[in-house]
Amino acid sequence: MASMISVVDLCKVYRMGDVEVPAVCGVSFEVAKGEFVAIIGHSGSGKSTLMNLLGCLDTPTRGTYRLDGVEVQSLGGDDLAFIRSTKLGFVFQQYNLLPRQTALRNVEMPLIYRGVPGAERRERATAALRLVGMENRLHHRPKELSGGQQQRVAIARALVGSPAVILADEPTGALDTRTSAEIMGILQSLNRDQGLTVVVVTHEPDVAAYATRMLTLRDGQLIGDGPPPRRSFTMAQVGEGPQ
């Protein structure tokens, strides 16, 4: 299977005065197209730094990072911004929705920045919201939506640009167990049914268990790469997919 993400000896070192602080140390792995991978580790393990590197939000100190066939570690700011807008869809813990805009308008935003005409924007944004079960909330603002509904809108926003990879950083961190299961069920369905490559960063084994593969970080190093643990609860207990 073709590789979507390939990192070789990836390192990120921060300098604090005369002291070098390694956050990611010599990490190497590949993610195939269509995989669902969880990156797990405790606070300080380097998983957030690694996510920033994979999301082209930061650049490595050394090492090689290839995304969908493009070497990105040496690209400049404009090229990195183009990669982020065309190859990647981001889902964050705190949703990052614009509070004064409707769900539809929030999802349209990435397409506005790309200069997509209005009629096409609305059509694509509506389709993305329908895909996550939010077609009846198009004109609701974030304050009128629950946390789970806001995260669905955030997932639709990540999808609307037809990215090669969805990067989700602690996507259930602000949600209860039932709603977390619904959100992870959506990501699982997008991977299984739409063939999207999904990478989730989490510290929770139950969240990682939705993936088909788990990368474990400790002290900036990759110490595990294999199947995730079985979930400690079943989908039947918390609800299967969006309600």
C-alpha positions as CSV (number, residue, x, y, z in Angstrom):
1,M,0.0,0.0,0.0
2,A,1.3,3.5,-0.9
3,S,2.7,5.6,1.9
4,M,0.8,8.8,2.9
5,I,3.2,9.9,5.7
6,S,6.8,8.9,6.0
7,V,9.1,10.3,8.7
8,V,12.8,9.2,9.1
9,D,14.9,10.1,12.1
10,L,12.6,13.1,12.8
11,C,13.9,15.3,15.6
12,K,12.7,18.6,17.2
13,V,15.0,20.3,19.6
14,Y,14.0,23.5,21.4
15,R,16.7,25.9,22.8
16,M,16.2,27.5,26.1
17,G,19.2,29.8,26.6
18,D,22.3,27.6,26.4
19,V,20.2,24.4,27.0
20,E,18.9,22.2,24.3
21,V,15.6,20.4,25.1
22,P,14.7,17.5,22.8
23,A,11.0,17.2,22.3
24,V,11.0,14.5,19.6
25,C,14.1,12.3,19.2
26,G,14.9,10.2,16.1
27,V,11.3,9.1,15.4
28,S,10.8,7.0,12.2
29,F,7.5,5.5,10.9
30,E,5.2,5.3,7.9
31,V,1.4,5.7,7.6
32,A,-0.1,4.1,4.6
33,K,-2.9,5.7,2.6
34,G,-6.2,4.8,4.2
35,E,-4.8,3.9,7.6
36,F,-6.3,5.0,11.0
37,V,-3.5,5.6,13.4
38,A,-3.5,6.8,17.0
39,I,-0.4,8.5,18.5
40,I,-0.6,8.0,22.3
41,G,1.5,9.1,25.2
42,H,1.4,10.9,28.6
43,S,1.9,14.6,29.0
44,G,5.4,15.5,28.0
45,S,5.8,12.5,25.7
46,G,6.3,14.6,22.6
47,K,3.0,13.7,20.9
48,S,1.8,17.3,20.5
49,T,5.2,18.3,19.1
50,L,5.0,15.4,16.7
51,M,1.4,16.4,15.7
52,N,2.6,20.0,15.0
53,L,5.4,18.6,12.8
54,L,3.0,16.3,10.9
55,G,0.6,19.2,10.5
56,C,3.3,21.5,9.0
57,L,2.7,23.9,11.9
58,D,6.4,23.5,12.9
59,T,9.6,22.4,11.2
60,P,11.9,19.7,12.4
61,T,15.4,20.3,13.6
62,R,16.6,17.4,11.5
63,G,15.2,14.4,9.8
64,T,12.9,13.8,6.8
65,Y,9.2,14.2,6.5
66,R,7.4,13.2,3.3
67,L,3.6,13.9,3.0
68,D,1.7,12.3,0.1
69,G,5.0,12.2,-1.9
70,V,6.1,15.7,-1.0
71,E,9.2,16.4,1.1
72,V,8.0,19.1,3.4
73,Q,10.7,19.5,6.0
74,S,12.6,22.2,4.1
75,L,9.7,24.1,2.6
76,G,9.2,27.8,3.3
77,G,6.3,29.5,5.0
78,D,4.1,30.0,1.9
79,D,4.6,26.4,0.7
80,L,3.8,25.0,4.1
81,A,0.6,27.1,4.2
82,F,-0.4,25.7,0.8
83,I,0.3,22.1,2.0
84,R,-1.8,22.8,5.1
85,S,-4.7,24.1,3.1
86,T,-4.7,21.4,0.4
87,K,-3.4,18.2,2.0
88,L,-4.5,18.4,5.7
89,G,-7.7,18.8,7.6
90,F,-7.4,19.7,11.3
91,V,-9.7,18.8,14.2
92,F,-8.8,20.3,17.6
93,Q,-9.9,19.7,21.2
94,Q,-11.6,23.1,21.6
95,Y,-13.3,23.1,18.2
96,N,-11.9,26.6,17.2
97,L,-15.2,27.7,15.6
98,L,-16.0,31.3,14.9
99,P,-18.6,32.2,17.5
100,R,-20.6,34.7,15.4
101,Q,-20.8,32.5,12.3
102,T,-23.2,29.7,11.5
103,A,-22.2,26.1,11.2
104,L,-22.5,26.5,7.4
105,R,-20.3,29.6,7.4
106,N,-17.7,28.0,9.7
107,V,-17.4,25.0,7.4
108,E,-17.2,27.3,4.3
109,M,-14.2,29.2,5.8
110,P,-11.3,27.1,4.3
111,L,-12.9,27.4,0.9
112,I,-13.3,31.2,1.2
113,Y,-9.5,31.4,1.8
114,R,-9.0,29.3,-1.3
115,G,-11.2,31.5,-3.4
116,V,-13.9,28.9,-4.2
117,P,-17.0,30.6,-5.6
118,G,-20.0,31.1,-3.2
119,A,-22.4,28.5,-4.7
120,E,-19.8,25.8,-4.8
121,R,-18.7,26.7,-1.2
122,R,-22.2,26.3,0.1
123,E,-22.8,23.0,-1.8
124,R,-19.6,21.5,-0.5
125,A,-20.1,22.8,3.1
126,T,-23.6,21.4,3.2
127,A,-22.5,18.0,1.9
128,A,-19.7,17.9,4.6
129,L,-22.2,18.8,7.3
130,R,-24.6,16.1,6.0
131,L,-21.8,13.6,6.2
132,V,-21.4,14.2,10.0
133,G,-25.1,14.3,10.7
134,M,-25.5,18.1,11.0
135,E,-27.7,18.9,8.0
136,N,-30.4,20.1,10.3
137,R,-28.1,22.6,12.1
138,L,-26.7,24.6,9.1
139,H,-27.8,28.0,10.4
140,H,-27.1,27.4,14.1
141,R,-24.2,29.3,15.8
142,P,-21.7,27.5,18.1
143,K,-23.4,28.8,21.3
144,E,-26.6,27.1,20.1
145,L,-24.9,23.7,19.7
146,S,-23.7,21.1,22.2
147,G,-20.0,20.3,22.5
148,G,-20.5,17.1,20.4
149,Q,-22.3,19.1,17.7
150,Q,-19.6,21.7,17.6
151,Q,-17.0,19.0,17.2
152,R,-19.0,17.5,14.3
153,V,-19.0,20.9,12.7
154,A,-15.2,21.1,13.2
155,I,-14.9,17.7,11.5
156,A,-17.0,18.9,8.6
157,R,-14.7,21.9,8.3
158,A,-11.7,19.6,8.2
159,L,-13.4,17.5,5.4
160,V,-14.6,20.3,3.2
161,G,-11.3,20.9,1.5
162,S,-11.0,17.2,0.4
163,P,-7.7,16.7,2.4
164,A,-5.4,13.7,2.1
165,V,-5.1,13.4,5.9
166,I,-7.3,14.2,8.8
167,L,-5.2,15.2,11.9
168,A,-7.2,15.2,15.1
169,D,-5.5,16.5,18.3
170,E,-7.3,15.2,21.4
171,P,-10.6,15.5,19.6
172,T,-12.6,14.1,22.5
173,G,-10.7,15.9,25.3
174,A,-13.6,18.2,26.1
175,L,-16.4,15.6,25.7
176,D,-18.2,13.1,27.9
177,T,-17.8,9.3,27.3
178,R,-21.0,8.9,25.2
179,T,-20.3,11.9,23.0
180,S,-16.6,10.9,22.7
181,A,-17.8,7.5,21.3
182,E,-20.0,9.3,18.7
183,I,-17.1,11.5,17.5
184,M,-14.7,8.6,17.3
185,G,-17.4,6.6,15.5
186,I,-17.6,9.4,12.9
187,L,-13.8,9.4,12.4
188,Q,-13.9,5.6,12.2
189,S,-16.6,5.7,9.6
190,L,-14.8,8.4,7.5
191,N,-11.8,6.1,7.5
192,R,-13.6,2.9,6.8
193,D,-16.3,4.2,4.3
194,Q,-14.6,7.2,2.7
195,G,-11.0,5.8,2.7
196,L,-9.6,8.8,4.5
197,T,-6.2,8.6,6.3
198,V,-6.8,9.6,9.9
199,V,-4.2,10.3,12.6
200,V,-5.5,11.0,16.1
201,V,-3.3,12.2,19.0
202,T,-4.6,11.2,22.4
203,H,-3.6,10.2,25.9
204,E,-6.6,7.9,26.3
205,P,-6.4,4.2,25.5
206,D,-10.2,4.0,24.9
207,V,-9.8,6.6,22.2
208,A,-6.8,5.0,20.7
209,A,-8.7,1.7,20.5
210,Y,-10.8,3.1,17.6
211,A,-7.7,3.2,15.4
212,T,-6.3,0.1,13.6
213,R,-2.7,0.9,14.7
214,M,-1.2,2.7,17.7
215,L,2.1,4.5,18.0
216,T,3.3,5.0,21.5
217,L,5.6,7.9,22.5
218,R,7.6,8.3,25.7
219,D,10.2,11.1,26.3
220,G,10.1,12.0,22.7
221,Q,10.9,8.5,21.4
222,L,8.8,6.0,19.6
223,I,8.6,3.0,22.0
224,G,5.7,1.1,20.5
225,D,4.0,0.4,17.1
226,G,1.3,-2.1,16.9
227,P,-2.4,-2.8,17.3
228,P,-4.3,-0.8,19.9
229,P,-5.9,-2.3,23.0
230,R,-9.5,-3.4,23.0
231,R,-12.0,-0.9,24.1
232,S,-13.1,-1.1,27.8
233,F,-16.6,-0.4,26.7
234,T,-18.6,-1.4,23.6
235,M,-20.4,0.8,21.1
236,A,-23.7,-0.8,22.2
237,Q,-23.1,0.6,25.7
238,V,-22.6,4.2,24.5
239,G,-24.5,4.4,21.2
240,E,-23.4,3.5,17.7
241,G,-22.4,6.6,15.7
242,P,-24.3,9.9,15.6
243,Q,-27.6,10.1,17.3
